[in-house]
Amino acid sequence: MSEYPIIVMTGATSGIGQIAAIEIAKRGAHLVLTARNKERAKATEKLIREASPHTEVDFYFGDLSLMHDVRRIGLEIKQNYSKIDVLIHNAGLHGFEQRVTSEGFAEMIAVNYLTPWLLTNLLKDSLVKAKNAKIINVASEASRNHGELKLPYDLTDTSPFTLRGSSKIYGKTKLLNIMFTGELVRQFSGTLVNANALNPGFNNTGLGRELRISSVLGKVLEFLNIGDPKRGADIIVRLALDSEYERVTGGYFNVGTGDKIDPIYPGKDVSMQQSLWNDTKELLLEYIK
């Protein structure tokens, strides 16, 4: 078993996830990363090794919009790592039209919320066995634009939407990340596992790559020095490794300052958090058996 902390991370082959993985590697870690694309994984591994030549990097491949793939990846990781020190849920998707997976889930909610929930549950034992393990959920202040939360309806809603309507759906998935974080504190009560969420700010990354003007817009933003993904990566690294967050749990922290944010309702509502957990558990029961 590695002498370094074992850090499992989704969404590490591009954007803020890739930058965070490189920075974490520099500080000493055994990285366990998920990827869908083998070429991107290879390119990411090359960048990590250039920054930190002796870092151990393992990849697990699958489609995070498919719960069968998430289950397989989770069980493979669980089998290979008896303890996990940090689990970072960074993979995110902002789709501009509705796509329904072969399992019947809306793709955006599957990637942004169902996958973190399922992967955390599959890796629960390995997290508990580690000393002071951490779960880090990349949420967003986009959660403030979530419309109205309807449970359990929203978990299985596959209604069509347009570019204009996509922001509310994306915001809702990020609200669910915050609520999920709050409930994790109770689910891991009596253990040394901490759970926190973060707002990475606006980042000029591939998250909105489906927008036809995204490549042009990205170049303009880069020229204007707007949306630097290094800032979003920094708060991930700090929550994962900095001593000031060692004993903190149940928080939602901001990019830049690292200060706590008060989430929009019902982000902190305990009864809604519990309802969300129970509804999700029922929905994904066949994948956690």
Secondary structure, DSSP 8 states (H G I E B T S, - for coil): --SS-EEEESS-SSHHHHHHHHHHHHT--EEEEEES-HHHHHHHHHHHHHH-TT-EEEEEE--TT-HHHHHHHHHHHHHH-S--SEEEE------SS--B-TTS-BHHHIIIIIHHHHHHHHTHHHHHHSTT-EEEEE--GGGGS-----TTHHHH------HHHHHHHHHHHHHHHHHHHHHHHHHTTTSS-EEEEEE-----SGGGTTSTTHHHHHHHHHHTT-S-HHHHHHHHHHHHH-GGGTT--S-EEETTT--B----TTTT-HHHHHHHHHHHHHHTHHHH-
